[in-house]
Amino acid sequence: MSSTKSLEVARFVRNYVRENDRGCPKGVLQHVGGFKAKDIALALETGLLESGRGSEGGLFPKGERPAPKDRVAVTLKSRLVDALRVIANGGTLDRASAVSLVAEYDGEIEKRRAAQE
């Protein structure tokens, strides 16, 4: 493995991030870029790249990984749990919010049921 290969990996990642506005998945490096896992590992070890997880996941040039986004309850499950947390912490949940969450849940269940038929 050479430092030249690490620089090529880093260059590919920089171009990918610029063109796609997101981190570069390792699979893209391997299958599109044609780089081997050891080349990618060397670029990470030498500090040319850094990795992110979650919605900010993928590989980025060192120092260019975006800051994590604020955690926002976006899924039905996370919003249901947030509502339960309010109640568990001694708060109250207004009836309209509860009715809305239950209706959304029932709608999701109905979609799954219909998809299985």
BELHU-V543162 format. One record per backbone hydrogen bond with DSSP energy under -0.5 kcal/mol. CO is the residue of the C=O (numbers start at 1). NH is the residue of the N-H. If there is no record, write none. Layout:
# BELHU-V543162
((CO:NH) (CO:NH))
This chain:
# BELHU-V543162
((2:6) (3:7) (4:8) (5:9) (6:10) (7:11) (8:12) (9:13) (10:14) (11:15) (12:16) (13:17) (14:18) (15:19) (16:20) (17:21) (23:25) (24:59) (25:28) (25:29) (26:30) (27:31) (28:32) (28:33) (29:35) (36:39) (36:40) (37:41) (38:42) (39:43) (40:44) (41:45) (42:46) (43:48) (43:49) (44:47) (48:62) (50:60) (52:58) (53:56) (54:57) (57:23) (58:52) (59:24) (60:50) (61:64) (70:72) (72:74) (75:79) (76:80) (77:81) (78:82) (79:83) (80:84) (81:85) (82:86) (83:87) (84:88) (85:89) (86:91) (87:90) (92:94) (94:98) (95:99) (96:100) (97:101) (98:102) (99:103) (100:104) (101:105) (102:106) (103:107) (104:108) (105:109) (106:110) (107:111) (108:112) (109:113) (110:114) (111:115) (112:116) (113:117) (114:117))
